[in-house]
Amino acid sequence: MSFALLGLILSAVFVSQADSSDARALLGEVMSGADLDAGAIDAFHAAFRVVILTCAALAVLAGVIGGLT
């Protein structure tokens, strides 16, 4: 379930950053390695950064909770 939530976060951030009418299809093209414009790649990098920061924040939270128990 956690992977599904991370995928949802990646998709939502990418769609909000990409200036395309069909951003979900564009996300699939970026993830498949297609040669696209810099805007799409920058939107993917921003979305991936959010996913990594979300994982880091949840790891810190787990560490704090584990330390308190």
C-alpha positions in Angstrom: 0.0 0.0 0.0 2.9 2.4 0.7 4.1 2.0 -2.9 0.7 2.8 -4.2 0.7 6.0 -2.1 4.1 7.0 -3.3 3.0 6.4 -6.9 -0.1 8.6 -6.3 2.1 11.3 -4.9 4.5 11.1 -7.9 1.6 11.2 -10.3 -0.2 14.1 -8.6 2.9 16.3 -8.3 3.9 15.5 -11.9 0.4 16.4 -13.3 0.4 19.6 -11.4 3.9 20.6 -12.6 3.7 19.4 -16.3 2.1 21.8 -18.7 0.4 19.2 -20.9 -3.2 18.4 -21.6 -2.4 14.6 -21.2 0.1 14.7 -18.4 -0.5 11.1 -17.2 0.5 9.8 -20.6 3.5 12.1 -20.6 4.5 10.7 -17.2 4.5 7.2 -18.7 6.7 8.4 -21.6 9.1 10.0 -19.2 9.3 6.9 -17.0 9.9 4.7 -20.1 12.9 6.8 -21.0 11.5 8.6 -24.0 13.5 11.6 -25.3 11.2 14.5 -24.3 11.5 18.2 -23.7 13.2 19.7 -20.7 9.9 20.8 -19.1 8.6 17.3 -18.8 11.9 16.0 -17.4 12.0 18.9 -14.9 8.5 18.1 -13.8 9.5 14.5 -13.2 12.5 15.5 -11.2 10.4 17.8 -9.0 7.9 15.0 -8.5 10.6 12.4 -7.7 12.2 14.9 -5.2 8.8 15.1 -3.4 8.6 11.4 -3.2 12.1 11.0 -1.8 11.5 13.8 0.7 8.2 12.1 1.8 10.1 8.8 2.3 12.8 10.6 4.4 10.2 12.4 6.5 8.3 9.2 7.2 11.6 7.5 8.1 12.4 10.3 10.6 8.9 10.0 12.0 9.3 6.2 12.4 12.6 6.8 14.2 11.1 9.3 16.6 8.2 7.0 17.4 10.5 4.1 17.8 12.7 6.1 20.1 9.8 7.1 22.2 8.5 3.6 22.8 
